[in-house]
Amino acid sequence: MLLLLAVPVAALAKMQQKKKPAQPQTGHDELGMTCAQILAMASADYIAKVTAIDDSNVDGQLRGIRNYGGCYDQRTDRLAATVAKSAKAPGTGARADFRDFQSAVKDFTMKALAAVPAGAQVAPVKTAYAELYQKQFRYEFYQQYGPKTPAVVAKSEPAAAGATTAPKDSAAAPPTNPSKIMRNDTDQMTQAKNRFGELLGGLPDDTLHELHAAFGQVIGVHELTDEMRLSVYRYAIFLLEPSNGKSSYPPPF
C-alpha cells in the first residue's frame, strides 16, 4: 500500500516544482530579455511590457513584478558577495541590526496594508509592489560598504580654433554650493515627513497609534543613513496612499 502511494506523491512533487516561478535568467523572461536589459528599464516600464502580453492585467503585473524583483535580488547578491570579500564588510552587529530592521519593516508593512483599503488595485498587486519596493533597503545597506562610484566629470570638448579658455571663476561654470545641496535634502525629508503625517492623521486613532508605534521601531531604533531614512519615509507613504490614485513615491527603480 505504501508503495502505491509513493508514486503519485513523487509525481505531485514534480508538478509543484514545474509550477514554481524561476527568477529570470539570461534571455529567459517572457520577452527574451536578460536581467541586465530588465534592470536598465524602470520597473514600471518593464512591468507594463509584461502586462501588455498577458490576458489578465493582474497576472501580468504579478509576473512582471516577480521577474524584475528576481533580477534585482541577483544584482544585490552580487554586491553582497563583493562586499563580503572586502576589508569594509559589515560586522556581526551591523548585519544583526539590519536583520532586525527588515523584520520591523515587514511588521509595519503588514499593519499598513491592513489599514488602507486596496481601492481599485487588487490587494495581491499592492502587496507584490510592496515586496519589490523593500528590495531597495538591502541594496542600500550593502552600498554603504561597497566600492564608491566616482563622481562623473564632464569631458571638455576640444577648443575651437581661435577660441579662448574661460577663466575658472567664469559665470558659465558656477561652483557647487554645498549648503544648497543640504537644503534640498532637508526639504525632501520635510516634504516626506509632512505627507506621512497627513496620511496617518486620516486614520482612526487606534490604527494611527498602532502604525506610529510600528514605524518607530523601523525609523527610531536602527542605524540608518540619511538616504535610507528618506527611503523609509517614502516607502511608508507608498503603503498608506490609496492604490487607486497616483502614488507620490512609486517604487524608486
C-alpha positions as CSV (number, residue, x, y, z in Angstrom):
1,M,0.0,0.0,0.0
2,L,2.8,2.4,0.9
3,L,4.5,1.7,-2.4
4,L,1.3,2.5,-4.4
5,L,1.1,5.9,-2.6
6,A,4.7,6.8,-3.2
7,V,4.2,7.2,-7.0
8,P,1.5,9.9,-7.0
9,V,3.3,11.8,-4.2
10,A,6.5,11.9,-6.3
11,A,4.5,13.0,-9.4
12,L,2.9,15.7,-7.4
13,A,6.2,17.0,-6.2
14,K,7.4,17.2,-9.8
15,M,4.3,19.2,-10.8
16,Q,4.8,21.6,-7.9
17,Q,8.4,22.1,-9.0
18,K,7.3,22.9,-12.5
19,K,4.8,25.5,-11.2
20,K,7.4,27.3,-9.1
21,P,8.3,30.5,-10.9
22,A,12.0,30.8,-11.7
23,Q,13.9,34.0,-11.4
24,P,14.6,35.3,-14.9
25,Q,18.0,34.2,-16.2
26,T,19.8,35.5,-19.2
27,G,17.4,35.5,-22.2
28,H,14.7,33.5,-20.3
29,D,12.0,36.0,-19.4
30,E,8.7,36.2,-21.4
31,L,10.2,39.0,-23.6
32,G,13.5,37.3,-24.2
33,M,15.3,40.0,-22.1
34,T,18.3,39.5,-20.0
35,C,18.5,40.7,-16.4
36,A,20.8,43.5,-17.5
37,Q,18.3,44.7,-20.0
38,I,15.4,44.4,-17.5
39,L,17.2,46.4,-14.8
40,A,18.2,49.1,-17.4
41,M,14.4,49.9,-17.5
42,A,12.3,51.5,-14.8
43,S,10.4,48.8,-13.0
44,A,7.0,50.4,-14.0
45,D,8.0,50.3,-17.7
46,Y,9.1,46.7,-17.6
47,I,6.0,45.5,-15.7
48,A,3.8,47.4,-18.2
49,K,5.5,45.5,-21.1
50,V,4.9,42.1,-19.4
51,T,1.3,43.0,-18.6
52,A,0.7,44.0,-22.2
53,I,1.2,40.4,-23.4
54,D,-1.0,38.8,-20.7
55,D,-4.7,38.2,-20.9
56,S,-5.0,39.1,-17.2
57,N,-3.9,42.5,-16.1
58,V,-3.4,41.2,-12.5
59,D,-1.4,38.1,-13.6
60,G,0.7,40.2,-15.9
61,Q,1.6,42.7,-13.2
62,L,2.4,40.0,-10.7
63,R,4.7,38.2,-13.2
64,G,6.4,41.4,-14.2
65,I,7.0,42.4,-10.6
66,R,8.3,38.9,-9.8
67,N,10.7,39.0,-12.8
68,Y,12.0,42.4,-12.0
69,G,12.4,41.5,-8.3
70,G,14.3,38.4,-9.2
71,C,16.8,40.3,-11.3
72,Y,17.1,43.0,-8.6
73,D,17.9,40.3,-6.0
74,Q,20.6,38.8,-8.3
75,R,22.3,42.2,-8.5
76,T,22.1,42.7,-4.7
77,D,23.5,39.2,-4.2
78,R,26.5,40.1,-6.4
79,L,27.1,43.3,-4.5
80,A,26.8,41.4,-1.2
81,A,29.4,38.8,-2.3
82,T,31.8,41.6,-3.4
83,V,31.4,43.4,-0.1
84,A,31.9,40.2,1.9
85,K,35.4,39.9,0.4
86,S,36.4,43.5,1.2
87,A,38.0,44.9,4.2
88,K,35.0,47.1,4.8
89,A,32.5,44.3,5.1
90,P,29.7,44.9,7.7
91,G,30.4,43.4,11.1
92,T,28.2,41.0,13.0
93,G,26.5,43.8,14.8
94,A,25.7,45.7,11.7
95,R,24.2,42.6,10.0
96,A,22.2,41.8,13.1
97,D,20.8,45.3,13.3
98,F,19.9,45.2,9.6
99,R,18.0,41.9,10.1
100,D,16.1,43.5,12.9
101,F,15.4,46.5,10.7
102,Q,14.0,44.2,7.9
103,S,11.7,42.5,10.5
104,A,10.4,45.8,11.7
105,V,9.8,46.9,8.1
106,K,7.8,43.7,7.4
107,D,5.7,44.2,10.6
108,F,5.0,47.8,9.7
109,T,4.1,46.8,6.1
110,M,1.7,44.1,7.2
111,K,-0.1,46.6,9.5
112,A,-0.1,49.4,6.9
113,L,-1.6,47.3,4.2
114,A,-4.3,46.0,6.5
115,A,-5.2,49.6,7.5
116,V,-5.7,51.0,4.0
117,P,-8.2,49.7,1.5
118,A,-6.7,48.4,-1.7
119,G,-9.0,50.5,-3.7
120,A,-9.1,49.9,-7.5
121,Q,-5.9,47.9,-7.4
122,V,-6.2,44.3,-6.3
123,A,-4.6,43.6,-2.9
124,P,-2.1,41.0,-4.2
125,V,-0.7,43.5,-6.6
126,K,-0.2,46.1,-3.9
127,T,1.5,43.5,-1.7
128,A,3.7,42.4,-4.5
129,Y,4.7,46.0,-5.2
130,A,5.5,46.5,-1.5
131,E,7.8,43.4,-1.6
132,L,9.5,44.8,-4.7
133,Y,9.9,48.3,-3.1
134,Q,11.5,46.8,0.0
135,K,14.4,45.3,-2.0
136,Q,16.0,48.8,-2.2
137,F,16.8,48.6,1.5
138,R,19.0,45.6,1.2
139,Y,20.8,47.0,-1.8
140,E,21.3,50.4,0.0
141,F,22.7,48.6,3.1
142,Y,25.4,46.9,1.1
143,Q,26.1,50.0,-0.9
144,Q,27.4,51.6,2.2
145,Y,30.2,49.1,2.3
146,G,30.7,48.6,-1.4
147,P,33.1,50.4,-3.8
148,K,32.2,54.0,-4.1
149,T,31.2,55.2,-7.6
150,P,33.5,58.1,-8.6
151,A,31.8,61.4,-9.4
152,V,31.1,61.8,-13.1
153,V,33.3,64.6,-14.5
154,A,32.1,66.1,-17.8
155,K,34.7,65.8,-20.5
156,S,35.5,69.1,-22.1
157,E,35.3,69.3,-25.9
158,P,38.4,70.3,-27.8
159,A,38.5,74.1,-28.1
160,A,37.7,75.5,-31.5
161,A,40.5,77.3,-33.3
162,G,40.9,80.8,-32.0
163,A,38.7,80.2,-29.0
164,T,39.8,81.4,-25.6
165,T,39.5,79.4,-22.5
166,A,37.1,80.8,-19.9
167,P,38.6,81.7,-16.5
168,K,37.9,79.3,-13.7
169,D,35.7,81.8,-11.9
170,S,33.6,82.3,-15.1
171,A,29.8,82.6,-14.6
172,A,29.5,79.8,-17.2
173,A,30.7,77.2,-14.6
174,P,29.4,78.2,-11.1
175,P,30.9,76.3,-8.2
176,T,28.8,73.7,-6.4
177,N,27.1,75.2,-3.3
178,P,27.2,72.5,-0.5
179,S,24.6,74.5,1.5
180,K,22.2,74.4,-1.4
181,I,22.5,70.6,-1.7
182,M,22.0,70.2,2.1
183,R,18.9,72.4,1.9
184,N,17.4,70.3,-0.9
185,D,17.9,67.2,1.1
186,T,16.3,68.8,4.1
187,D,13.4,70.0,2.0
188,Q,12.8,66.5,0.6
189,M,12.8,65.0,4.1
190,T,10.5,67.7,5.4
191,Q,8.1,67.0,2.5
192,A,8.1,63.3,3.1
193,K,7.5,63.7,6.9
194,N,4.6,66.1,6.3
195,R,3.0,63.8,3.8
196,F,3.4,60.8,6.1
197,G,1.8,62.8,8.9
198,E,-1.1,63.7,6.7
199,L,-1.8,60.1,5.9
200,L,-1.5,59.0,9.5
201,G,-3.8,61.8,10.5
202,G,-6.6,60.5,8.3
203,L,-6.7,57.1,10.0
204,P,-8.8,56.1,13.1
205,D,-7.0,56.9,16.4
206,D,-6.4,53.2,17.2
207,T,-4.9,52.5,13.8
208,L,-2.9,55.7,13.9
209,H,-1.2,54.8,17.2
210,E,-0.5,51.3,16.2
211,L,1.1,52.4,12.9
212,H,3.0,55.2,14.6
213,A,4.5,52.7,17.1
214,A,5.4,50.2,14.4
215,F,7.1,52.9,12.3
216,G,9.0,54.0,15.4
217,Q,10.5,50.5,15.5
218,V,11.7,51.0,11.9
219,I,13.0,54.6,11.9
220,G,13.9,55.3,15.5
221,V,15.8,52.2,16.6
222,H,18.3,51.3,13.9
223,E,21.4,52.8,12.4
224,L,20.2,54.4,9.1
225,T,21.9,56.7,6.6
226,D,20.1,59.9,5.7
227,E,19.4,58.3,2.3
228,M,17.9,55.2,3.8
229,R,15.8,57.2,6.3
230,L,14.3,59.2,3.4
231,S,13.7,56.0,1.5
232,V,11.8,54.5,4.5
233,Y,9.5,57.5,4.8
234,R,8.8,57.3,1.0
235,Y,8.1,53.6,1.3
236,A,5.7,54.2,4.2
237,I,3.9,56.9,2.1
238,F,3.6,54.4,-0.8
239,L,1.9,51.9,1.5
240,L,-0.5,54.3,3.1
241,E,-1.7,56.2,-0.1
242,P,-4.8,54.8,-1.8
243,S,-4.0,52.4,-4.6
244,N,-6.5,54.0,-7.0
245,G,-4.5,57.2,-7.3
246,K,-1.1,58.3,-8.5
247,S,1.5,57.5,-5.9
248,S,3.7,60.3,-4.5
249,Y,6.6,57.9,-4.3
250,P,6.3,54.8,-6.6
251,P,8.9,52.1,-6.5
252,P,12.2,54.1,-7.0
253,F,13.7,51.8,-9.6
